[in-house]
Amino acid sequence: IPLLLQKGGGPACQTICPGPCWISFSYLRCMRVLLVWTEIEGSGALDNVTEFARGVITTIIKFLVIVVLFSGTMFIFETLGDIEGFTDRTMETEMGHTSFLALCYFTFVTISTVGYGDFSPMTVLGRLFVIIVILGGVAFFSIETGRMMNIMKMSASGKGRFTPRNPRARHVLVIGGGVKGPISV
């Protein structure tokens, strides 16, 4: 479902389309990739793939989906420009034109150790969204790193998912004493 841009839009919108134009939310379709991957995993088609490999693939897919979602949303915010009544008031200082929101953005990006790149948001919504993206990115990588470490730990201790080396084998031979004490005798 496309969105009609406000007449005139921001400076970027005026270069793309001088009058009112349409922006598509088609980038949201990337969520289908994640849903299809979940269905493939649940179908049993990946029974011969190790749990660690599936975890890595899942993490890569989630990462790519998040990048597309955040990039598409940021593009829309920056293309729309500042919404009337929701603008930032700047003042001239030794740092140049600054505002309270710009300094909040600066502080948040500095504290999070994300740093600054060649591109930075110019709109209020863009700056607020970048703060959400930074928080989401830190949470995503923390959760996914913990999940991968848990899979590796379980696999190393023998508690992970069993994947037979020969998929045609119809039996599994378990050897060894898994029980300590007088019962194992």
BELCOR-V911612 format. One record per backbone hydrogen bond with DSSP energy under -0.5 kcal/mol. CO is the residue of the C=O (numbers start at 1). NH is the residue of the N-H. Records with the same first field share a line. If there is no record, write none. Layout:
CO=NH + NH
This chain:
3=5 + 23
6=9
10=14
11=15
12=16
13=17
21=5
23=3
25=28
26=29
27=30
28=31
29=32
30=33 + 34
31=35
32=36
33=37
34=38
35=39
36=40
37=41
38=42
39=43
40=44 + 45
41=44
44=47
46=49
50=54
51=55
52=56
53=57
54=58
55=59
56=60
57=61
58=62
59=63
60=64
61=65
62=66
63=67
64=68
65=69
66=70
67=71
68=72
69=73
70=74
71=75
72=76
73=77
74=78
75=79
76=80
77=81
79=10 + 13
83=86
88=90
91=98
93=96
96=93 + 98
98=91
99=103
100=104
101=105
102=106
103=107
104=108
105=109
106=110
107=111
108=112
109=114 + 115
110=113
119=117
123=127
124=128
125=129
126=130
127=131
128=132
129=133
130=134
131=135
132=136
133=137
134=138
135=139
136=140
137=141
138=142
139=143
140=144
141=145
142=146
143=147
144=148
145=149
146=150
147=151
148=152
149=153
150=154
151=155
152=156
153=157
154=158 + 159 + 160
155=158
165=167
166=169
172=174
173=175
176=178
181=184
182=185
